[in-house]
Amino acid sequence: MSTSARACGFVPMQGSGAHASQVLQLTGTDEITLRFDDGLSSDPRLLDNVIRTRRVERWTGVMVRRGVPLDTLQLYLATALPGFCTMSVAPALDTGLVAPYNKRFSLAAVSEDGRSFAYVTPRPADEGTFEYGVHALGPEAVGFVEEVAGHLRDWNRNHREGPGPRITVYPAGTPDDEIPESSGGRVIDKAHSRVALSWSPLPDLDEPLLPGVPGRFPGTPATPDAPGSTGLDGEALWSSFGRAPLWSG
């Protein structure tokens, strides 16, 4: 069981833990690529022509500010969304079918039915501040955009600047009924283990942790979704996450 967790990346796993991610090209070219750490959706053909559907956008009220790391966001979405992946757009081939703030790297996900996908993107708000939003495409885009936006708000309200997840590693083959986290968390099957993750909500503190600082943590407003909460702007955030798989074997 973990006692703490820290974000890291940039160097792919080596040796016996080496891992090749799988990619799905939504237009049949390198223009828009979805990259999955643990395998493609069950039937990738369900996303054929999804990129031609109407894009639905939702802005969440989750505000970020340049220079403050949000090192739990990617991990939280990866555990909350079974179809989690990342999206990149080749600038030389870009025809405007998707509109992420950072074309090189965006957090994304495919819906559970495999017919829709969404990606997270910020937009500039006040000077030095950005708001997170979600764009979704597909036949169930309206419902899926709300689902992903809801996870963003939940992370912002209950886990942002918190202690992070509890990570427990069980031997491969451990049945679900022997993994307490399976009922309310996420269990990820690896080659040699089962990795269980669970998140505890932040305490509901009425008083700031430091005198004169509103909210739960330094730099966090009293209302978690209000403008001015801490964070990292989109360009720096997406560039800060590595390309290594989230879970080793």
BELLIN-V985388 format. One record per backbone hydrogen bond with DSSP energy under -0.5 kcal/mol. CO is the residue of the C=O (numbers start at 0). NH is the residue of the N-H. E is the energy in kcal/mol with one decimal. If there is no record, write none. Layout:
# BELLIN-V985388
co-><CO	CO>
nh-><NH	NH>
e-><E	E>
This chain:
# BELLIN-V985388
co-><9	13	14	18	21	23	23	24	29	30	31	31	32	33	34	35	40	42	43	44	46	48	49	55	57	60	61	63	64	66	69	71	72	73	74	75	76	79	80	82	84	85	86	87	88	89	89	90	100	102	105	106	107	108	110	114	115	116	117	118	120	122	125	125	127	128	129	130	131	132	133	134	135	136	137	139	140	141	142	143	144	145	146	147	148	149	150	151	152	153	154	154	157	158	164	165	165	166	167	167	169	170	174	175	177	178	179	180	180	185	186	187	187	191	192	193	193	194	195	196	197	202	209	211	216	221	222	225	230	232	233	234	235	236	236	237	248>
nh-><11	16	17	20	35	25	33	27	89	89	25	26	87	23	85	21	43	45	46	47	49	51	52	135	133	62	131	129	67	68	72	75	76	77	78	79	80	81	83	109	107	34	105	32	90	92	93	93	102	88	86	119	84	117	113	138	110	136	108	134	132	130	124	128	65	124	63	122	59	120	57	118	55	116	140	143	144	145	146	147	148	149	150	151	152	153	154	155	156	157	158	159	201	161	166	167	197	1	169	195	193	173	177	178	179	181	182	183	184	196	188	189	194	171	189	169	195	187	167	185	165	204	212	213	219	223	225	228	67	236	237	238	239	239	240	240	191>
e-><-0.6	-1.2	-2.1	-0.6	-3.3	-0.7	-2.9	-0.9	-0.5	-2.1	-2.0	-0.5	-2.2	-2.5	-1.8	-2.4	-0.6	-2.2	-1.9	-1.8	-2.0	-1.7	-1.7	-2.6	-2.8	-0.7	-2.7	-3.1	-1.3	-0.5	-1.4	-2.7	-2.5	-2.3	-1.6	-2.2	-2.3	-0.6	-1.7	-1.8	-2.6	-2.8	-1.8	-2.6	-0.7	-1.5	-0.9	-0.6	-0.6	-3.7	-2.8	-2.9	-2.6	-2.5	-1.7	-0.6	-2.5	-2.6	-2.2	-2.4	-2.4	-2.5	-0.7	-2.5	-2.0	-3.1	-3.2	-1.8	-2.3	-2.4	-2.3	-2.4	-2.9	-2.2	-1.7	-2.5	-2.7	-1.2	-1.8	-2.5	-2.2	-2.3	-1.7	-2.0	-2.3	-2.3	-2.7	-2.4	-2.5	-3.0	-2.1	-2.3	-1.8	-2.3	-0.6	-0.5	-1.7	-2.7	-0.5	-3.2	-2.8	-1.8	-1.9	-2.1	-0.6	-1.9	-1.1	-0.6	-2.7	-2.7	-0.5	-0.5	-2.9	-1.0	-3.0	-3.0	-0.6	-3.0	-2.7	-2.2	-2.9	-1.5	-1.9	-0.6	-2.5	-0.7	-2.2	-1.0	-2.3	-3.0	-2.6	-1.6	-1.4	-0.6	-0.8	-0.5	-1.1>
